[in-house]
Amino acid sequence: MWIAIYIAANRAQAEMLKNLLCNEGILANARPTGVASALGDGMYEILVLESEADEAHAVLCQHAVK
């Protein structure tokens, strides 16, 4: 099951975070939240498998994602 571990401020940040997690060997996905995101602007959820959520959160903390 997929679980949201972070809310990115925009699409560019979401793609950067997704790539960061994938480079660490964590399967990740980004999904727009709300209508504005569907148009390319707005917030995105960063999703990982529930079994990798703790590891993914640790990776984000190591890279001081704010």
N, C-alpha and C positions, 0 to 999 in steps of 0.2 A: 504494500500500500504506500502511496506517495504522501508526503507530509511537507507542509510549508515550514521552512526554517528561517526565512528572511523576507522582508518586503523591500524591494529595490525601488528607488525614487523614479527611475526612468528605464527605457529599453536598453540604452547603452550600458548602464550600470548592471542591469540584469544579465546581459550577454557576457560582461566581464566576469561577473561572479560565477555564472554557469561554466565558463571556460576555466576559471581558477579551480573549481571543484572537479571538473572532468580531468584536468591535468594532474590532480592528486589521486585519480583513480576512483572518484565517486561519481556515480551516475546521477546527473542533475538535469533539471528542466526549468524553464521559465514560462510563466503563464500570466497574461494580463489580468488585472483586477479592475473591474468596472468598465463603463462604456468608453471613457476617454482613452484608456490603454488600448482598446481595440482599434483606435484610430492612430496608434503609434506614439501617443503621449500619455504619461501617467505612470502609475505604480505597477510593478510586476511581482508576483510571488516567485520565490526560488524554492523549487520542490526537489526533494531527494527521497530515496526509499527510506521507510521508517527504520529499517535495520541499520542504516548508515547515518542517521540524523545526528547522533552524538559526535561521530567523527567529522561530519561536515561542519557542524557548529564549531568544533575545535579548530578546523582549518580556517574558517572565517575569523575567529578570534586571533589566531596566529598572525594573520595578515592585517589585523586591526581594521576590519571593515566597519565603517560607521554609517 
